[in-house]
């Protein structure tokens, strides 16, 4: 999962509009839109703001594989 996908997922899981989330993060809605589309990425400063707001770790936010596969292959 990309940063843009994770950001959108966090927002939509909480039933927030882009405007609501942008207001809470202290940014313009168009900035959030560009982050979610992948056109640009949030700076480390805003990654910290985002992770603090959603109460998750920076690692969890940046990790592309945040959803674990319940059927991991087993080696024999």
PDB file of N, H, CA, C and O in Angstrom:
ATOM      1  N   UNK A   1       0.851  -1.173   0.000  1.00  0.00           N
ATOM      2  CA  UNK A   1       0.000   0.000   0.000  1.00  0.00           C
ATOM      3  C   UNK A   1       0.897   1.237   0.000  1.00  0.00           C
ATOM      4  O   UNK A   1       1.835   1.334   0.791  1.00  0.00           O
ATOM      5  N   UNK A   2       0.608   2.155  -0.871  1.00  0.00           N
ATOM      6  H   UNK A   2      -0.154   2.076  -1.514  1.00  0.00           H
ATOM      7  CA  UNK A   2       1.400   3.386  -0.961  1.00  0.00           C
ATOM      8  C   UNK A   2       0.984   4.373   0.125  1.00  0.00           C
ATOM      9  O   UNK A   2      -0.056   4.210   0.763  1.00  0.00           O
ATOM     10  N   UNK A   3       1.802   5.388   0.323  1.00  0.00           N
ATOM     11  H   UNK A   3       2.647   5.520  -0.196  1.00  0.00           H
ATOM     12  CA  UNK A   3       1.476   6.433   1.289  1.00  0.00           C
ATOM     13  C   UNK A   3       0.152   7.093   0.905  1.00  0.00           C
ATOM     14  O   UNK A   3      -0.680   7.364   1.771  1.00  0.00           O
ATOM     15  N   UNK A   4      -0.044   7.349  -0.371  1.00  0.00           N
ATOM     16  H   UNK A   4       0.632   7.129  -1.074  1.00  0.00           H
ATOM     17  CA  UNK A   4      -1.296   7.994  -0.796  1.00  0.00           C
ATOM     18  C   UNK A   4      -2.503   7.103  -0.506  1.00  0.00           C
ATOM     19  O   UNK A   4      -3.548   7.592  -0.077  1.00  0.00           O
ATOM     20  N   UNK A   5      -2.363   5.804  -0.736  1.00  0.00           N
ATOM     21  H   UNK A   5      -1.514   5.406  -1.084  1.00  0.00           H
ATOM     22  CA  UNK A   5      -3.453   4.873  -0.451  1.00  0.00           C
ATOM     23  C   UNK A   5      -3.729   4.777   1.048  1.00  0.00           C
ATOM     24  O   UNK A   5      -4.883   4.731   1.474  1.00  0.00           O
ATOM     25  N   UNK A   6      -2.661   4.748   1.838  1.00  0.00           N
ATOM     26  H   UNK A   6      -1.723   4.786   1.491  1.00  0.00           H
ATOM     27  CA  UNK A   6      -2.816   4.662   3.292  1.00  0.00           C
ATOM     28  C   UNK A   6      -3.511   5.914   3.834  1.00  0.00           C
ATOM     29  O   UNK A   6      -4.384   5.831   4.698  1.00  0.00           O
ATOM     30  N   UNK A   7      -3.111   7.056   3.317  1.00  0.00           N
ATOM     31  H   UNK A   7      -2.402   7.124   2.615  1.00  0.00           H
ATOM     32  CA  UNK A   7      -3.708   8.311   3.755  1.00  0.00           C
ATOM     33  C   UNK A   7      -5.207   8.333   3.455  1.00  0.00           C
ATOM     34  O   UNK A   7      -6.013   8.698   4.310  1.00  0.00           O
ATOM     35  N   UNK A   8      -5.564   7.946   2.255  1.00  0.00           N
ATOM     36  H   UNK A   8      -4.909   7.650   1.560  1.00  0.00           H
ATOM     37  CA  UNK A   8      -6.980   7.920   1.887  1.00  0.00           C
ATOM     38  C   UNK A   8      -7.743   6.890   2.720  1.00  0.00           C
ATOM     39  O   UNK A   8      -8.881   7.134   3.123  1.00  0.00           O
ATOM     40  N   UNK A   9      -7.123   5.753   2.973  1.00  0.00           N
ATOM     41  H   UNK A   9      -6.199   5.555   2.646  1.00  0.00           H
ATOM     42  CA  UNK A   9      -7.761   4.725   3.790  1.00  0.00           C
ATOM     43  C   UNK A   9      -8.045   5.235   5.206  1.00  0.00           C
ATOM     44  O   UNK A   9      -9.138   5.038   5.736  1.00  0.00           O
ATOM     45  N   UNK A  10      -7.060   5.885   5.808  1.00  0.00           N
ATOM     46  H   UNK A  10      -6.172   6.045   5.377  1.00  0.00           H
ATOM     47  CA  UNK A  10      -7.246   6.429   7.152  1.00  0.00           C
ATOM     48  C   UNK A  10      -8.419   7.412   7.185  1.00  0.00           C
ATOM     49  O   UNK A  10      -9.226   7.404   8.114  1.00  0.00           O
ATOM     50  N   UNK A  11      -8.497   8.253   6.158  1.00  0.00           N
ATOM     51  H   UNK A  11      -7.841   8.260   5.403  1.00  0.00           H
ATOM     52  CA  UNK A  11      -9.558   9.254   6.096  1.00  0.00           C
ATOM     53  C   UNK A  11     -10.927   8.612   5.896  1.00  0.00           C
ATOM     54  O   UNK A  11     -11.883   8.944   6.596  1.00  0.00           O
ATOM     55  N   UNK A  12     -11.014   7.708   4.954  1.00  0.00           N
ATOM     56  H   UNK A  12     -10.237   7.438   4.385  1.00  0.00           H
ATOM     57  CA  UNK A  12     -12.319   7.118   4.631  1.00  0.00           C
ATOM     58  C   UNK A  12     -12.807   6.176   5.722  1.00  0.00           C
ATOM     59  O   UNK A  12     -14.013   6.053   5.932  1.00  0.00           O
ATOM     60  N   UNK A  13     -11.889   5.505   6.423  1.00  0.00           N
ATOM     61  H   UNK A  13     -10.908   5.605   6.252  1.00  0.00           H
ATOM     62  CA  UNK A  13     -12.301   4.642   7.538  1.00  0.00           C
ATOM     63  C   UNK A  13     -12.995   5.447   8.631  1.00  0.00           C
ATOM     64  O   UNK A  13     -13.810   4.911   9.382  1.00  0.00           O
ATOM     65  N   UNK A  14     -12.675   6.711   8.714  1.00  0.00           N
ATOM     66  H   UNK A  14     -12.014   7.147   8.103  1.00  0.00           H
ATOM     67  CA  UNK A  14     -13.268   7.573   9.735  1.00  0.00           C
ATOM     68  C   UNK A  14     -14.393   8.449   9.170  1.00  0.00           C
ATOM     69  O   UNK A  14     -14.866   9.378   9.823  1.00  0.00           O
ATOM     70  N   UNK A  15     -14.805   8.128   7.943  1.00  0.00           N
ATOM     71  H   UNK A  15     -14.421   7.373   7.412  1.00  0.00           H
ATOM     72  CA  UNK A  15     -15.902   8.844   7.287  1.00  0.00           C
ATOM     73  C   UNK A  15     -15.677  10.346   7.255  1.00  0.00           C
ATOM     74  O   UNK A  15     -16.592  11.129   7.507  1.00  0.00           O
ATOM     75  N   UNK A  16     -14.450  10.738   6.942  1.00  0.00           N
ATOM     76  H   UNK A  16     -13.706  10.102   6.737  1.00  0.00           H
ATOM     77  CA  UNK A  16     -14.104  12.156   6.863  1.00  0.00           C
ATOM     78  C   UNK A  16     -14.009  12.578   5.401  1.00  0.00           C
ATOM     79  O   UNK A  16     -13.565  11.808   4.549  1.00  0.00           O
ATOM     80  N   UNK A  17     -14.424  13.794   5.126  1.00  0.00           N
ATOM     81  H   UNK A  17     -14.784  14.420   5.818  1.00  0.00           H
ATOM     82  CA  UNK A  17     -14.199  14.349   3.796  1.00  0.00           C
ATOM     83  C   UNK A  17     -12.760  14.858   3.739  1.00  0.00           C
ATOM     84  O   UNK A  17     -12.102  14.999   4.770  1.00  0.00           O
ATOM     85  N   UNK A  18     -12.285  15.130   2.539  1.00  0.00           N
ATOM     86  H   UNK A  18     -12.819  15.015   1.702  1.00  0.00           H
ATOM     87  CA  UNK A  18     -10.954  15.719   2.414  1.00  0.00           C
ATOM     88  C   UNK A  18     -10.894  17.054   3.139  1.00  0.00           C
ATOM     89  O   UNK A  18      -9.894  17.369   3.783  1.00  0.00           O
ATOM     90  N   UNK A  19     -11.952  17.834   3.037  1.00  0.00           N
ATOM     91  H   UNK A  19     -12.765  17.578   2.514  1.00  0.00           H
ATOM     92  CA  UNK A  19     -11.967  19.141   3.692  1.00  0.00           C
ATOM     93  C   UNK A  19     -11.881  19.001   5.210  1.00  0.00           C
ATOM     94  O   UNK A  19     -11.143  19.745   5.857  1.00  0.00           O
ATOM     95  N   UNK A  20     -12.620  18.064   5.780  1.00  0.00           N
ATOM     96  H   UNK A  20     -13.219  17.460   5.254  1.00  0.00           H
ATOM     97  CA  UNK A  20     -12.581  17.853   7.225  1.00  0.00           C
ATOM     98  C   UNK A  20     -11.184  17.447   7.684  1.00  0.00           C
ATOM     99  O   UNK A  20     -10.671  17.963   8.676  1.00  0.00           O
ATOM    100  N   UNK A  21     -10.578  16.522   6.957  1.00  0.00           N
ATOM    101  H   UNK A  21     -10.994  16.102   6.150  1.00  0.00           H
ATOM    102  CA  UNK A  21      -9.250  16.065   7.339  1.00  0.00           C
ATOM    103  C   UNK A  21      -8.222  17.177   7.158  1.00  0.00           C
ATOM    104  O   UNK A  21      -7.354  17.365   8.011  1.00  0.00           O
ATOM    105  N   UNK A  22      -8.312  17.900   6.072  1.00  0.00           N
ATOM    106  H   UNK A  22      -9.017  17.747   5.379  1.00  0.00           H
ATOM    107  CA  UNK A  22      -7.387  19.008   5.830  1.00  0.00           C
ATOM    108  C   UNK A  22      -7.488  20.044   6.947  1.00  0.00           C
ATOM    109  O   UNK A  22      -6.470  20.551   7.419  1.00  0.00           O
ATOM    110  N   UNK A  23      -8.699  20.355   7.366  1.00  0.00           N
ATOM    111  H   UNK A  23      -9.526  19.943   6.983  1.00  0.00           H
ATOM    112  CA  UNK A  23      -8.893  21.305   8.461  1.00  0.00           C
ATOM    113  C   UNK A  23      -8.222  20.811   9.744  1.00  0.00           C
ATOM    114  O   UNK A  23      -7.584  21.588  10.454  1.00  0.00           O
ATOM    115  N   UNK A  24      -8.367  19.543  10.031  1.00  0.00           N
ATOM    116  H   UNK A  24      -8.885  18.912   9.454  1.00  0.00           H
ATOM    117  CA  UNK A  24      -7.782  18.981  11.246  1.00  0.00           C
ATOM    118  C   UNK A  24      -6.255  18.939  11.186  1.00  0.00           C
ATOM    119  O   UNK A  24      -5.583  19.040  12.212  1.00  0.00           O
ATOM    120  N   UNK A  25      -5.716  18.788   9.978  1.00  0.00           N
ATOM    121  H   UNK A  25      -6.262  18.705   9.144  1.00  0.00           H
ATOM    122  CA  UNK A  25      -4.259  18.746   9.816  1.00  0.00           C
ATOM    123  C   UNK A  25      -3.657  20.137   9.637  1.00  0.00           C
ATOM    124  O   UNK A  25      -2.438  20.304   9.683  1.00  0.00           O
ATOM    125  N   UNK A  26      -4.517  21.131   9.435  1.00  0.00           N
ATOM    126  H   UNK A  26      -5.507  20.995   9.398  1.00  0.00           H
ATOM    127  CA  UNK A  26      -4.042  22.500   9.257  1.00  0.00           C
ATOM    128  C   UNK A  26      -3.451  22.765   7.889  1.00  0.00           C
ATOM    129  O   UNK A  26      -2.505  23.538   7.739  1.00  0.00           O
ATOM    130  N   UNK A  27      -4.031  22.103   6.885  1.00  0.00           N
ATOM    131  H   UNK A  27      -4.799  21.475   7.007  1.00  0.00           H
ATOM    132  CA  UNK A  27      -3.566  22.279   5.502  1.00  0.00           C
ATOM    133  C   UNK A  27      -4.749  22.616   4.612  1.00  0.00           C
ATOM    134  O   UNK A  27      -5.902  22.537   5.035  1.00  0.00           O
ATOM    135  N   UNK A  28      -4.454  22.991   3.375  1.00  0.00           N
ATOM    136  H   UNK A  28      -3.517  23.054   3.031  1.00  0.00           H
ATOM    137  CA  UNK A  28      -5.471  23.259   2.381  1.00  0.00           C
ATOM    138  C   UNK A  28      -5.967  21.938   1.812  1.00  0.00           C
ATOM    139  O   UNK A  28      -5.190  20.993   1.674  1.00  0.00           O
ATOM    140  N   UNK A  29      -7.238  21.860   1.483  1.00  0.00           N
ATOM    141  H   UNK A  29      -7.870  22.627   1.594  1.00  0.00           H
ATOM    142  CA  UNK A  29      -7.819  20.630   0.921  1.00  0.00           C
ATOM    143  C   UNK A  29      -7.115  20.212  -0.364  1.00  0.00           C
ATOM    144  O   UNK A  29      -6.980  19.017  -0.626  1.00  0.00           O
ATOM    145  N   UNK A  30      -6.667  21.163  -1.163  1.00  0.00           N
ATOM    146  H   UNK A  30      -6.776  22.134  -0.950  1.00  0.00           H
ATOM    147  CA  UNK A  30      -5.998  20.814  -2.418  1.00  0.00           C
ATOM    148  C   UNK A  30      -4.658  20.114  -2.166  1.00  0.00           C
ATOM    149  O   UNK A  30      -4.233  19.284  -2.970  1.00  0.00           O
ATOM    150  N   UNK A  31      -3.999  20.442  -1.065  1.00  0.00           N
ATOM    151  H   UNK A  31      -4.344  21.117  -0.412  1.00  0.00           H
ATOM    152  CA  UNK A  31      -2.754  19.762  -0.695  1.00  0.00           C
ATOM    153  C   UNK A  31      -3.052  18.301  -0.366  1.00  0.00           C
ATOM    154  O   UNK A  31      -2.354  17.399  -0.828  1.00  0.00           O
ATOM    155  N   UNK A  32      -4.082  18.077   0.429  1.00  0.00           N
ATOM    156  H   UNK A  32      -4.649  18.810   0.805  1.00  0.00           H
ATOM    157  CA  UNK A  32      -4.476  16.714   0.774  1.00  0.00           C
ATOM    158  C   UNK A  32      -4.865  15.938  -0.482  1.00  0.00           C
ATOM    159  O   UNK A  32      -4.515  14.766  -0.616  1.00  0.00           O
ATOM    160  N   UNK A  33      -5.570  16.566  -1.381  1.00  0.00           N
ATOM    161  H   UNK A  33      -5.854  17.518  -1.271  1.00  0.00           H
ATOM    162  CA  UNK A  33      -5.965  15.920  -2.624  1.00  0.00           C
ATOM    163  C   UNK A  33      -4.741  15.464  -3.417  1.00  0.00           C
ATOM    164  O   UNK A  33      -4.725  14.358  -3.957  1.00  0.00           O
ATOM    165  N   UNK A  34      -3.723  16.309  -3.487  1.00  0.00           N
ATOM    166  H   UNK A  34      -3.736  17.208  -3.048  1.00  0.00           H
ATOM    167  CA  UNK A  34      -2.491  15.939  -4.209  1.00  0.00           C
ATOM    168  C   UNK A  34      -1.765  14.801  -3.510  1.00  0.00           C
ATOM    169  O   UNK A  34      -1.185  13.940  -4.171  1.00  0.00           O
ATOM    170  N   UNK A  35      -1.789  14.787  -2.167  1.00  0.00           N
ATOM    171  H   UNK A  35      -2.260  15.487  -1.630  1.00  0.00           H
ATOM    172  CA  UNK A  35      -1.170  13.681  -1.438  1.00  0.00           C
ATOM    173  C   UNK A  35      -1.907  12.377  -1.729  1.00  0.00           C
ATOM    174  O   UNK A  35      -1.280  11.352  -1.995  1.00  0.00           O
ATOM    175  N   UNK A  36      -3.231  12.416  -1.680  1.00  0.00           N
ATOM    176  H   UNK A  36      -3.741  13.249  -1.465  1.00  0.00           H
ATOM    177  CA  UNK A  36      -4.019  11.205  -1.889  1.00  0.00           C
ATOM    178  C   UNK A  36      -3.936  10.693  -3.324  1.00  0.00           C
ATOM    179  O   UNK A  36      -4.049   9.490  -3.558  1.00  0.00           O
ATOM    180  N   UNK A  37      -3.742  11.577  -4.269  1.00  0.00           N
ATOM    181  H   UNK A  37      -3.651  12.555  -4.079  1.00  0.00           H
ATOM    182  CA  UNK A  37      -3.643  11.147  -5.666  1.00  0.00           C
ATOM    183  C   UNK A  37      -2.244  10.652  -6.000  1.00  0.00           C
ATOM    184  O   UNK A  37      -2.030  10.033  -7.043  1.00  0.00           O
ATOM    185  N   UNK A  38      -1.290  10.928  -5.113  1.00  0.00           N
ATOM    186  H   UNK A  38      -1.464  11.431  -4.266  1.00  0.00           H
ATOM    187  CA  UNK A  38       0.085  10.517  -5.362  1.00  0.00           C
ATOM    188  C   UNK A  38       0.877  11.520  -6.171  1.00  0.00           C
ATOM    189  O   UNK A  38       2.029  11.260  -6.515  1.00  0.00           O
ATOM    190  N   UNK A  39       0.280  12.670  -6.483  1.00  0.00           N
ATOM    191  H   UNK A  39      -0.657  12.881  -6.203  1.00  0.00           H
ATOM    192  CA  UNK A  39       0.974  13.702  -7.254  1.00  0.00           C
ATOM    193  C   UNK A  39       2.141  14.278  -6.463  1.00  0.00           C
ATOM    194  O   UNK A  39       3.185  14.601  -7.029  1.00  0.00           O
ATOM    195  N   UNK A  40       1.957  14.403  -5.148  1.00  0.00           N
ATOM    196  H   UNK A  40       1.109  14.140  -4.688  1.00  0.00           H
ATOM    197  CA  UNK A  40       3.011  14.835  -4.238  1.00  0.00           C
ATOM    198  C   UNK A  40       2.906  13.972  -2.983  1.00  0.00           C
ATOM    199  O   UNK A  40       1.956  13.207  -2.819  1.00  0.00           O
ATOM    200  N   UNK A  41       3.881  14.105  -2.114  1.00  0.00           N
ATOM    201  H   UNK A  41       4.653  14.727  -2.247  1.00  0.00           H
ATOM    202  CA  UNK A  41       3.872  13.340  -0.865  1.00  0.00           C
ATOM    203  C   UNK A  41       4.040  14.293   0.307  1.00  0.00           C
ATOM    204  O   UNK A  41       4.675  15.339   0.177  1.00  0.00           O
ATOM    205  N   UNK A  42       3.474  13.933   1.445  1.00  0.00           N
ATOM    206  H   UNK A  42       2.958  13.083   1.550  1.00  0.00           H
ATOM    207  CA  UNK A  42       3.634  14.797   2.620  1.00  0.00           C
ATOM    208  C   UNK A  42       5.090  14.804   3.087  1.00  0.00           C
ATOM    209  O   UNK A  42       5.801  13.806   2.968  1.00  0.00           O
ATOM    210  N   UNK A  43       5.507  15.926   3.610  1.00  0.00           N
ATOM    211  H   UNK A  43       4.930  16.737   3.706  1.00  0.00           H
ATOM    212  CA  UNK A  43       6.852  16.034   4.185  1.00  0.00           C
ATOM    213  C   UNK A  43       6.881  15.255   5.502  1.00  0.00           C
ATOM    214  O   UNK A  43       5.840  14.870   6.035  1.00  0.00           O
ATOM    215  N   UNK A  44       8.076  15.035   6.007  1.00  0.00           N
ATOM    216  H   UNK A  44       8.922  15.348   5.574  1.00  0.00           H
ATOM    217  CA  UNK A  44       8.224  14.343   7.278  1.00  0.00           C
ATOM    218  C   UNK A  44       7.462  15.076   8.381  1.00  0.00           C
ATOM    219  O   UNK A  44       6.873  14.447   9.260  1.00  0.00           O
ATOM    220  N   UNK A  45       7.478  16.403   8.329  1.00  0.00           N
ATOM    221  H   UNK A  45       7.956  16.914   7.615  1.00  0.00           H
ATOM    222  CA  UNK A  45       6.732  17.194   9.317  1.00  0.00           C
ATOM    223  C   UNK A  45       5.259  16.804   9.312  1.00  0.00           C
ATOM    224  O   UNK A  45       4.666  16.592  10.370  1.00  0.00           O
ATOM    225  N   UNK A  46       4.671  16.709   8.127  1.00  0.00           N
ATOM    226  H   UNK A  46       5.152  16.880   7.267  1.00  0.00           H
ATOM    227  CA  UNK A  46       3.247  16.383   8.055  1.00  0.00           C
ATOM    228  C   UNK A  46       2.984  14.905   8.277  1.00  0.00           C
ATOM    229  O   UNK A  46       1.899  14.539   8.728  1.00  0.00           O
ATOM    230  N   UNK A  47       3.942  14.053   7.974  1.00  0.00           N
ATOM    231  H   UNK A  47       4.824  14.351   7.608  1.00  0.00           H
ATOM    232  CA  UNK A  47       3.784  12.639   8.315  1.00  0.00           C
ATOM    233  C   UNK A  47       3.662  12.507   9.825  1.00  0.00           C
ATOM    234  O   UNK A  47       2.857  11.720  10.322  1.00  0.00           O
ATOM    235  N   UNK A  48       4.452  13.268  10.546  1.00  0.00           N
ATOM    236  H   UNK A  48       5.106  13.907  10.142  1.00  0.00           H
ATOM    237  CA  UNK A  48       4.351  13.254  12.017  1.00  0.00           C
ATOM    238  C   UNK A  48       3.002  13.797  12.491  1.00  0.00           C
ATOM    239  O   UNK A  48       2.416  13.264  13.434  1.00  0.00           O
ATOM    240  N   UNK A  49       2.515  14.842  11.849  1.00  0.00           N
ATOM    241  H   UNK A  49       2.991  15.274  11.083  1.00  0.00           H
ATOM    242  CA  UNK A  49       1.202  15.404  12.204  1.00  0.00           C
ATOM    243  C   UNK A  49       0.112  14.366  11.928  1.00  0.00           C
ATOM    244  O   UNK A  49      -0.771  14.156  12.760  1.00  0.00           O
ATOM    245  N   UNK A  50       0.172  13.727  10.776  1.00  0.00           N
ATOM    246  H   UNK A  50       0.889  13.898  10.100  1.00  0.00           H
ATOM    247  CA  UNK A  50      -0.823  12.721  10.384  1.00  0.00           C
ATOM    248  C   UNK A  50      -0.818  11.554  11.359  1.00  0.00           C
ATOM    249  O   UNK A  50      -1.871  11.139  11.843  1.00  0.00           O
ATOM    250  N   UNK A  51       0.371  11.022  11.647  1.00  0.00           N
ATOM    251  H   UNK A  51       1.226  11.359  11.254  1.00  0.00           H
ATOM    252  CA  UNK A  51       0.451   9.854  12.531  1.00  0.00           C
ATOM    253  C   UNK A  51       0.027  10.198  13.954  1.00  0.00           C
ATOM    254  O   UNK A  51      -0.562   9.369  14.647  1.00  0.00           O
ATOM    255  N   UNK A  52       0.319  11.395  14.379  1.00  0.00           N
ATOM    256  H   UNK A  52       0.798  12.068  13.815  1.00  0.00           H
ATOM    257  CA  UNK A  52      -0.120  11.822  15.711  1.00  0.00           C
ATOM    258  C   UNK A  52      -1.643  11.932  15.751  1.00  0.00           C
ATOM    259  O   UNK A  52      -2.278  11.477  16.702  1.00  0.00           O
ATOM    260  N   UNK A  53      -2.221  12.535  14.724  1.00  0.00           N
ATOM    261  H   UNK A  53      -1.705  12.905  13.951  1.00  0.00           H
ATOM    262  CA  UNK A  53      -3.676  12.705  14.675  1.00  0.00           C
ATOM    263  C   UNK A  53      -4.389  11.349  14.684  1.00  0.00           C
ATOM    264  O   UNK A  53      -5.380  11.169  15.391  1.00  0.00           O
ATOM    265  N   UNK A  54      -3.876  10.395  13.892  1.00  0.00           N
ATOM    266  H   UNK A  54      -3.071  10.541  13.318  1.00  0.00           H
ATOM    267  CA  UNK A  54      -4.517   9.087  13.792  1.00  0.00           C
ATOM    268  C   UNK A  54      -4.000   8.087  14.824  1.00  0.00           C
ATOM    269  O   UNK A  54      -4.421   6.930  14.846  1.00  0.00           O
ATOM    270  N   UNK A  55      -3.085   8.545  15.678  1.00  0.00           N
ATOM    271  H   UNK A  55      -2.744   9.485  15.661  1.00  0.00           H
ATOM    272  CA  UNK A  55      -2.555   7.719  16.750  1.00  0.00           C
ATOM    273  C   UNK A  55      -1.954   6.404  16.224  1.00  0.00           C
ATOM    274  O   UNK A  55      -2.244   5.322  16.735  1.00  0.00           O
ATOM    275  N   UNK A  56      -1.123   6.529  15.204  1.00  0.00           N
ATOM    276  H   UNK A  56      -0.888   7.408  14.789  1.00  0.00           H
ATOM    277  CA  UNK A  56      -0.398   5.380  14.670  1.00  0.00           C
ATOM    278  C   UNK A  56       1.080   5.750  14.601  1.00  0.00           C
ATOM    279  O   UNK A  56       1.438   6.925  14.670  1.00  0.00           O
ATOM    280  N   UNK A  57       1.929   4.743  14.465  1.00  0.00           N
ATOM    281  H   UNK A  57       1.639   3.788  14.409  1.00  0.00           H
ATOM    282  CA  UNK A  57       3.365   5.001  14.376  1.00  0.00           C
ATOM    283  C   UNK A  57       3.729   5.435  12.954  1.00  0.00           C
ATOM    284  O   UNK A  57       3.016   5.137  11.995  1.00  0.00           O
ATOM    285  N   UNK A  58       4.837   6.133  12.845  1.00  0.00           N
ATOM    286  H   UNK A  58       5.416   6.375  13.623  1.00  0.00           H
ATOM    287  CA  UNK A  58       5.344   6.511  11.523  1.00  0.00           C
ATOM    288  C   UNK A  58       5.618   5.247  10.724  1.00  0.00           C
ATOM    289  O   UNK A  58       5.331   5.192   9.528  1.00  0.00           O
ATOM    290  N   UNK A  59       6.169   4.239  11.374  1.00  0.00           N
ATOM    291  H   UNK A  59       6.402   4.284  12.345  1.00  0.00           H
ATOM    292  CA  UNK A  59       6.453   2.970  10.693  1.00  0.00           C
ATOM    293  C   UNK A  59       5.175   2.366  10.113  1.00  0.00           C
ATOM    294  O   UNK A  59       5.159   1.925   8.963  1.00  0.00           O
ATOM    295  N   UNK A  60       4.122   2.346  10.897  1.00  0.00           N
ATOM    296  H   UNK A  60       4.134   2.704  11.831  1.00  0.00           H
ATOM    297  CA  UNK A  60       2.846   1.797  10.419  1.00  0.00           C
ATOM    298  C   UNK A  60       2.326   2.585   9.219  1.00  0.00           C
ATOM    299  O   UNK A  60       1.803   2.004   8.268  1.00  0.00           O
ATOM    300  N   UNK A  61       2.469   3.889   9.267  1.00  0.00           N
ATOM    301  H   UNK A  61       2.894   4.361  10.040  1.00  0.00           H
ATOM    302  CA  UNK A  61       1.996   4.726   8.169  1.00  0.00           C
ATOM    303  C   UNK A  61       2.811   4.500   6.896  1.00  0.00           C
ATOM    304  O   UNK A  61       2.253   4.434   5.801  1.00  0.00           O
ATOM    305  N   UNK A  62       4.120   4.384   7.042  1.00  0.00           N
ATOM    306  H   UNK A  62       4.574   4.438   7.931  1.00  0.00           H
ATOM    307  CA  UNK A  62       4.994   4.268   5.873  1.00  0.00           C
ATOM    308  C   UNK A  62       5.149   2.844   5.362  1.00  0.00           C
ATOM    309  O   UNK A  62       5.574   2.639   4.225  1.00  0.00           O
ATOM    310  N   UNK A  63       4.812   1.864   6.180  1.00  0.00           N
ATOM    311  H   UNK A  63       4.467   2.030   7.104  1.00  0.00           H
ATOM    312  CA  UNK A  63       4.955   0.474   5.779  1.00  0.00           C
ATOM    313  C   UNK A  63       3.933   0.151   4.693  1.00  0.00           C
ATOM    314  O   UNK A  63       2.730   0.317   4.893  1.00  0.00           O
ATOM    315  N   UNK A  64       4.409  -0.300   3.572  1.00  0.00           N
ATOM    316  H   UNK A  64       5.386  -0.435   3.409  1.00  0.00           H
ATOM    317  CA  UNK A  64       3.519  -0.600   2.445  1.00  0.00           C
ATOM    318  C   UNK A  64       2.630  -1.805   2.696  1.00  0.00           C
ATOM    319  O   UNK A  64       1.564  -1.913   2.089  1.00  0.00           O
ATOM    320  N   UNK A  65       3.036  -2.709   3.568  1.00  0.00           N
ATOM    321  H   UNK A  65       3.902  -2.622   4.060  1.00  0.00           H
ATOM    322  CA  UNK A  65       2.271  -3.929   3.825  1.00  0.00           C
ATOM    323  C   UNK A  65       1.599  -3.875   5.183  1.00  0.00           C
ATOM    324  O   UNK A  65       1.866  -4.714   6.043  1.00  0.00           O
ATOM    325  N   UNK A  66       0.735  -2.903   5.382  1.00  0.00           N
ATOM    326  H   UNK A  66       0.518  -2.221   4.683  1.00  0.00           H
ATOM    327  CA  UNK A  66       0.097  -2.727   6.686  1.00  0.00           C
ATOM    328  C   UNK A  66      -1.002  -3.748   6.931  1.00  0.00           C
ATOM    329  O   UNK A  66      -1.345  -4.024   8.081  1.00  0.00           O
ATOM    330  N   UNK A  67      -1.548  -4.304   5.879  1.00  0.00           N
ATOM    331  H   UNK A  67      -1.269  -4.080   4.946  1.00  0.00           H
ATOM    332  CA  UNK A  67      -2.561  -5.343   6.045  1.00  0.00           C
ATOM    333  C   UNK A  67      -1.876  -6.692   5.897  1.00  0.00           C
ATOM    334  O   UNK A  67      -1.321  -7.008   4.845  1.00  0.00           O
ATOM    335  N   UNK A  68      -1.922  -7.477   6.956  1.00  0.00           N
ATOM    336  H   UNK A  68      -2.373  -7.220   7.810  1.00  0.00           H
ATOM    337  CA  UNK A  68      -1.256  -8.763   6.920  1.00  0.00           C
ATOM    338  C   UNK A  68      -2.122  -9.789   6.213  1.00  0.00           C
ATOM    339  O   UNK A  68      -3.347  -9.789   6.333  1.00  0.00           O
ATOM    340  N   UNK A  69      -1.463 -10.650   5.486  1.00  0.00           N
ATOM    341  H   UNK A  69      -0.468 -10.650   5.389  1.00  0.00           H
ATOM    342  CA  UNK A  69      -2.140 -11.736   4.792  1.00  0.00           C
ATOM    343  C   UNK A  69      -2.378 -12.866   5.784  1.00  0.00           C
ATOM    344  O   UNK A  69      -1.414 -13.429   6.303  1.00  0.00           O
ATOM    345  N   UNK A  70      -3.634 -13.216   6.065  1.00  0.00           N
ATOM    346  H   UNK A  70      -4.417 -12.759   5.643  1.00  0.00           H
ATOM    347  CA  UNK A  70      -3.911 -14.257   7.048  1.00  0.00           C
ATOM    348  C   UNK A  70      -3.475 -15.649   6.593  1.00  0.00           C
ATOM    349  O   UNK A  70      -3.331 -16.549   7.421  1.00  0.00           O
ATOM    350  N   UNK A  71      -3.263 -15.836   5.295  1.00  0.00           N
ATOM    351  H   UNK A  71      -3.380 -15.105   4.623  1.00  0.00           H
ATOM    352  CA  UNK A  71      -2.861 -17.137   4.773  1.00  0.00           C
ATOM    353  C   UNK A  71      -1.429 -17.066   4.281  1.00  0.00           C
ATOM    354  O   UNK A  71      -1.172 -17.080   3.078  1.00  0.00           O
ATOM    355  N   UNK A  72      -0.505 -16.990   5.216  1.00  0.00           N
ATOM    356  H   UNK A  72      -0.714 -16.979   6.194  1.00  0.00           H
ATOM    357  CA  UNK A  72       0.904 -16.969   4.845  1.00  0.00           C
ATOM    358  C   UNK A  72       1.300 -18.373   4.417  1.00  0.00           C
ATOM    359  O   UNK A  72       0.844 -19.364   4.987  1.00  0.00           O
ATOM    360  N   UNK A  73       2.144 -18.442   3.418  1.00  0.00           N
ATOM    361  H   UNK A  73       2.515 -17.637   2.954  1.00  0.00           H
ATOM    362  CA  UNK A  73       2.591 -19.754   2.965  1.00  0.00           C
ATOM    363  C   UNK A  73       3.518 -20.359   4.012  1.00  0.00           C
ATOM    364  O   UNK A  73       4.324 -19.664   4.629  1.00  0.00           O
ATOM    365  N   UNK A  74       3.388 -21.640   4.193  1.00  0.00           N
ATOM    366  H   UNK A  74       2.734 -22.205   3.691  1.00  0.00           H
ATOM    367  CA  UNK A  74       4.191 -22.371   5.167  1.00  0.00           C
ATOM    368  C   UNK A  74       5.261 -23.163   4.443  1.00  0.00           C
ATOM    369  O   UNK A  74       5.002 -23.808   3.428  1.00  0.00           O
ATOM    370  N   UNK A  75       6.463 -23.103   4.980  1.00  0.00           N
ATOM    371  H   UNK A  75       6.675 -22.579   5.805  1.00  0.00           H
ATOM    372  CA  UNK A  75       7.550 -23.907   4.437  1.00  0.00           C
ATOM    373  C   UNK A  75       7.594 -25.234   5.160  1.00  0.00           C
ATOM    374  O   UNK A  75       7.381 -25.303   6.370  1.00  0.00           O
ATOM    375  N   UNK A  76       7.870 -26.276   4.418  1.00  0.00           N
ATOM    376  H   UNK A  76       8.043 -26.219   3.434  1.00  0.00           H
ATOM    377  CA  UNK A  76       7.989 -27.590   5.033  1.00  0.00           C
ATOM    378  C   UNK A  76       9.389 -28.101   4.930  1.00  0.00           C
ATOM    379  O   UNK A  76       9.680 -29.202   5.397  1.00  0.00           O
TER     380      UNK A  76
END
